[in-house]
Amino acid sequence: MTATADLTAHPWFFCGIGGSGMLPLAMILKGKGAEVAGSDRSLDQGRTPEKFAWLRSQSFELFPQDGSGVTSAEQTLVASAAIEDTVPEIVRAKKLGCPRMTRAELLAALFNTAPTGIAIGGTSGKSTVTGMLGWIMHQAGRDPTIMNGAVMKNFVSDDVPFASARVGNGPVFVSEVDESDGSIALYRPQVAVLLNVSLDHKEMDELRTLFGDFLAASPRAAVNLDDAESTALAVRAHEAVGFAIDAPARISVSEWSEGPAGIAATISDRVDGSSHALRLHMPGRHNLANALAAVAGAVAAGVATENAVAALGSFTGIGRRFDVIGTSRSGITVIDDFGHNPEKCRATLRTLKAHPGRVIAFFQPHGYGPLRQMGHELAQTFAAELGSDDVTMLCDPVYFGGTVDRSEGSERIVGLIELAGGSAEYIPSRDDCGDRIVELVRPGDRIVVMGARDDTLTAFAKDILARLP
């Protein structure tokens, strides 16, 4: 019996099955033949009902988050390592003696059984590069399994509207891997892709150790040589394909230009001397860097550079990654974006400011803890990247319950933005922020809705668009 068969031979219960990290894992296990059930606080609170209706249509059994779904010691409970012991599922699983795994432990167990595991690590860009590399491998006929934290538009269909995972029958398993909880150390990839190293959930010295060990654990790697921290860690790699826009690297750019909706570039492979035209349907220099990472990762996995670049020409993007919701009759564009740490927010804001028009940037922090960790850097980012005519607006951080310290919130960040020379508004209620945006907006503005860990942000962005002239 294979290791994957061992994982699918008994039933699973996911606490928080609708979460961006849990849902694709549940889909992969189900697709491999396992019996999967789950509960979710969002289900109980009536948020994103369409997601849970779809899960039920796919034969996932869903329960209230009251412990009623945990019925047998044979079930393995999948839950966040940080979840409180008082959550009914945890209480019930302990009473029954159910084995328990974190999301990362389960993903690593699935990933490490694949003959060709391709892991994408780094502070920013993981979901986009995972989608790009997954699409390249699909187009190359490798029939990959893909684990992503975001919806991959190329794999969306009427039957699969929440395509944050793909279940394949080939040897390739493409997955983003997370450093925020240290779980990146669990993976044993055949190809490790390192995008960048910057402040997010952990201090820099700890990040350097985690990402250096990540490279050392893989026989082949792709490394961003435009990023000083990644370049310094490249010595840990056994065999590396470098990629860069500006620095000398195997996978590089000889020329490129950007429009509001995409990028045209010439990608060069310095080993075989070839050059290939890239047409990428995503704007922003950071997405050109993401494309180079995907090409380099594919090359490290044995795909020809020409084929990797060609596949990206039909890549349609990732949900909530500079996702244009629409443009109103008066020319006001609304964009939905996952930006939540300094690096991601900076990339999104720079993409917006590369083109004319005022920016109204709404930011919903994804938690009180992360806001304390990176609040100063976030404030510096908004102050530096936006001009005097632009507007920054923050509501209170995401809070769906629990015992987190909520003594310092978004009002502190607004104060830090103002201290850094920027202008910002703090309005506690997200709905009130929407009213204020509609009040402030004028023709030609770009409104960007930014934040993570809250699927309802997309609905918020669509509601704003519907109210615009």
Buried (B, 14 or more C-beta within 10 A) or exposed (E): EEEBEEBBEEBBBBBBBBBBBBBBBBBBBBBBEBBBBBBBBBBEEEBBEEBBEBBEEBEBBBBEBEBEBBBEEEBBBBBBEEBEEEBBBBBBBEEBEBEBBBBBBBBBBBBBBBEBBBBBBBBBBBBBBBBBBBBBBBBBEBBBBBBBBBBBBBBBEEEBEBBBBBBBEBBBBBBBBBBBBBBBBBBBBBBBBBBBBBBBBBEEEEBBBBBBEBBBBBEBBBBBBBBEBBBEBBEBBEEBBBBBBEBEBBBBBEEBEBEBEBBBBBBBBEEEEEBBEBBBBBBBBBBBBBBBBBBBBBBBBEBBBBBBBBBBEEBEBBBBBBBBBEBBEEBBBBBBBBBBBBBBBBBBBBBBBEEEBBBBBBBBBBBBBBBBBBBBBBBBBBBEBBEEEBBBBBBBBBEEEBEEEBEEBBBBBBBBBBEBEBBBBBBEEBEEBBEBBBEBBEEEBBBBBBBBBBBBBBBBBBBBBEEBE
